[in-house]
Amino acid sequence: FEALSVQLGDAITQLDTQIAEMAGHPVNAASPDQIARLLFDEQGLPILERTDTGKPSTKEEVLKQFEDANEYVPLILHRRAFAKVKGTWIDGTKSEKGQKKALRAALDDDGYARMNTLVHGTETFRFVTTKPFGVHTFPKTVKGMPSIRGLVIPDDGYRFIEADYVQQEYVIQAILAGQWDMVEACLDRGEDV
């Protein structure tokens, strides 16, 4: 975790430096106000949406519309993705809740993170992993960033299974979990679970 934290921190610093060098002046790439000034005032991009306070929006959905049209936008989006992964999953945020969500907080004394799997954790019979977070919520790979999912490996003799929530996967998951009532509901009665 330490190595990945340092690697992400270095990548964020490089992106910050690159953005500032391109702009020709210091830019706090973590500041929505400074990003708005850079993109909308200096670069002349059209304002597509405003925040509740009337400022130009720099949220991801808005910036993605300019990704191919402006050289700053991909750098800003990458920086945000790296910072989110570093702050949320690797280091945790400064709040107590954020610290509990970080991967390092989930490690037991032996260096393993053990999560509970709830077969009936939702009303839709989806499998849910808990304690202290769900593996299913790990971010997918972001271009140029090592995968967080690669930090989580099963014990010897075990495997992780990832499945989309469609009927066939329900049957497979139910069989693997020994939930025969659910298998019967899917196969014998043809119920949509």
C-alpha positions as CSV (number, residue, x, y, z in Angstrom):
1,F,0.0,0.0,0.0
2,E,2.8,2.4,0.8
3,A,4.4,1.9,-2.6
4,L,1.1,2.5,-4.4
5,S,0.4,5.5,-2.3
6,V,3.8,7.0,-3.2
7,Q,3.3,6.0,-6.9
8,L,-0.1,7.7,-7.0
9,G,1.2,10.8,-5.2
10,D,4.1,11.1,-7.7
11,A,1.7,10.7,-10.6
12,I,-0.6,13.5,-9.2
13,T,2.4,15.8,-8.7
14,Q,3.6,15.2,-12.3
15,L,0.1,16.0,-13.6
16,D,-0.1,19.1,-11.5
17,T,3.3,20.2,-12.8
18,Q,2.4,19.5,-16.4
19,I,-0.9,21.5,-16.1
20,A,0.9,24.5,-14.5
21,E,3.7,24.4,-17.1
22,M,1.2,24.3,-19.9
23,A,-0.8,27.2,-18.4
24,G,2.4,29.2,-17.8
25,H,1.4,30.0,-14.2
26,P,0.6,28.0,-11.0
27,V,-2.7,26.2,-11.1
28,N,-4.2,24.3,-8.2
29,A,-5.7,21.4,-10.2
30,A,-7.6,20.3,-7.1
31,S,-9.5,23.6,-7.1
32,P,-12.7,23.7,-9.1
33,D,-12.5,27.5,-9.2
34,Q,-9.0,27.5,-10.6
35,I,-9.9,24.8,-13.1
36,A,-13.0,26.8,-14.2
37,R,-10.8,29.9,-14.7
38,L,-8.3,27.9,-16.7
39,L,-10.8,26.2,-18.9
40,F,-13.6,28.7,-19.3
41,D,-11.8,32.1,-18.9
42,E,-8.3,31.4,-20.3
43,Q,-9.1,28.6,-22.8
44,G,-12.5,29.9,-23.8
45,L,-14.4,26.7,-23.5
46,P,-18.2,27.2,-23.4
47,I,-19.9,26.9,-20.0
48,L,-22.3,24.0,-20.4
49,E,-23.6,23.9,-16.8
50,R,-23.5,25.9,-13.7
51,T,-23.3,24.9,-10.0
52,D,-26.1,25.8,-7.5
53,T,-24.1,28.9,-6.7
54,G,-23.9,30.0,-10.3
55,K,-20.2,29.1,-10.9
56,P,-19.2,27.2,-14.1
57,S,-19.4,23.5,-13.4
58,T,-16.2,21.4,-13.6
59,K,-17.7,18.1,-12.7
60,E,-16.6,15.0,-14.5
61,E,-19.7,14.7,-16.7
62,V,-19.2,18.2,-18.0
63,L,-15.4,17.9,-18.5
64,K,-15.8,14.6,-20.4
65,Q,-17.6,16.5,-23.1
66,F,-14.4,18.5,-23.8
67,E,-11.9,15.6,-23.4
68,D,-11.1,15.4,-27.1
69,A,-11.3,19.2,-27.7
70,N,-8.9,20.5,-25.1
71,E,-5.5,19.3,-24.0
72,Y,-6.0,20.2,-20.3
73,V,-9.2,18.1,-19.8
74,P,-7.7,14.6,-20.0
75,L,-4.9,15.7,-17.6
76,I,-7.4,17.1,-15.1
77,L,-9.6,14.0,-15.3
78,H,-6.7,11.7,-14.8
79,R,-5.5,13.7,-11.9
80,R,-8.9,13.5,-10.3
81,A,-9.1,9.8,-10.8
82,F,-5.7,9.2,-9.3
83,A,-6.5,11.5,-6.3
84,K,-9.8,9.8,-5.7
85,V,-8.2,6.4,-5.6
86,K,-5.4,7.6,-3.4
87,G,-7.6,9.4,-1.0
88,T,-10.5,7.0,-0.9
89,W,-9.0,3.5,-1.2
90,I,-5.3,3.7,-0.4
91,D,-4.7,6.4,2.2
92,G,-8.3,7.1,3.3
93,T,-9.7,10.5,3.9
94,K,-9.0,12.5,7.0
95,S,-12.3,11.7,8.5
96,E,-12.7,8.6,10.7
97,K,-15.2,7.1,8.3
98,G,-12.7,7.7,5.4
99,Q,-10.0,6.0,7.4
100,K,-12.2,2.9,7.9
101,K,-12.9,2.7,4.2
102,A,-9.3,2.7,3.1
103,L,-7.9,-0.7,2.2
104,R,-5.1,-0.6,4.7
105,A,-7.7,-0.2,7.5
106,A,-9.2,-3.5,6.4
107,L,-6.1,-5.5,6.9
108,D,-6.0,-8.0,9.8
109,D,-2.8,-8.5,11.8
110,D,-1.5,-11.1,9.3
111,G,-1.8,-8.6,6.4
112,Y,-5.0,-10.1,4.9
113,A,-8.3,-8.3,4.4
114,R,-11.2,-10.6,5.1
115,M,-14.6,-9.6,3.9
116,N,-18.0,-11.1,4.7
117,T,-20.2,-12.2,1.9
118,L,-23.9,-11.8,2.3
119,V,-26.1,-14.0,0.1
120,H,-29.2,-12.3,1.1
121,G,-27.7,-8.8,1.6
122,T,-30.2,-7.1,-0.7
123,E,-33.8,-7.5,-1.7
124,T,-32.7,-8.6,-5.2
125,F,-30.6,-11.6,-3.9
126,R,-27.4,-10.1,-5.1
127,F,-24.3,-11.1,-3.3
128,V,-22.8,-8.3,-1.3
129,T,-19.3,-8.2,0.3
130,T,-19.0,-6.2,3.5
131,K,-16.6,-5.5,6.3
132,P,-15.5,-2.8,5.9
133,F,-16.3,-2.3,2.3
134,G,-17.5,-4.1,-0.8
135,V,-15.0,-5.5,-3.2
136,H,-17.5,-4.8,-5.9
137,T,-17.1,-1.1,-5.3
138,F,-13.3,-1.1,-6.1
139,P,-12.7,1.2,-9.0
140,K,-11.9,-0.3,-12.4
141,T,-8.5,0.2,-13.9
142,V,-7.8,3.8,-14.8
143,K,-5.4,4.4,-17.7
144,G,-1.8,4.8,-16.4
145,M,-2.7,3.6,-12.9
146,P,-2.0,0.2,-11.3
147,S,-5.1,-1.7,-10.4
148,I,-6.3,-1.7,-6.9
149,R,-8.0,-5.0,-7.5
150,G,-4.5,-6.4,-7.9
151,L,-3.8,-5.7,-4.3
152,V,-6.6,-8.0,-3.2
153,I,-5.8,-11.7,-3.7
154,P,-7.6,-14.8,-2.4
155,D,-6.0,-17.3,0.0
156,D,-4.3,-20.3,-1.6
157,G,-6.8,-22.7,-3.0
158,Y,-9.5,-20.0,-3.3
159,R,-10.6,-17.8,-6.2
160,F,-12.5,-14.6,-6.7
161,I,-15.5,-14.7,-8.9
162,E,-16.9,-11.7,-10.6
163,A,-20.3,-11.9,-12.3
164,D,-22.8,-9.6,-13.7
165,Y,-26.2,-9.7,-12.1
166,V,-28.2,-11.6,-14.7
167,Q,-30.3,-14.7,-14.3
168,Q,-27.6,-17.2,-15.3
169,E,-25.1,-15.8,-12.9
170,Y,-27.6,-16.0,-10.1
171,V,-27.9,-19.7,-10.7
172,I,-24.2,-20.2,-10.7
173,Q,-23.7,-18.1,-7.6
174,A,-26.5,-19.9,-5.8
175,I,-25.0,-23.3,-6.6
176,L,-21.6,-22.2,-5.4
177,A,-23.2,-20.8,-2.2
178,G,-25.3,-23.9,-1.7
179,Q,-28.5,-21.8,-1.8
180,W,-30.7,-24.6,-3.2
181,D,-34.0,-22.7,-2.7
182,M,-32.7,-20.0,-5.0
183,V,-31.5,-22.6,-7.6
184,E,-35.0,-24.2,-7.5
185,A,-36.7,-20.9,-7.8
186,C,-34.6,-20.1,-10.9
187,L,-34.6,-23.4,-12.6
188,D,-37.6,-25.4,-11.6
189,R,-40.2,-22.7,-11.1
190,G,-38.7,-20.3,-13.7
191,E,-39.0,-17.4,-11.3
192,D,-37.2,-14.2,-12.0
193,V,-35.1,-13.4,-9.0
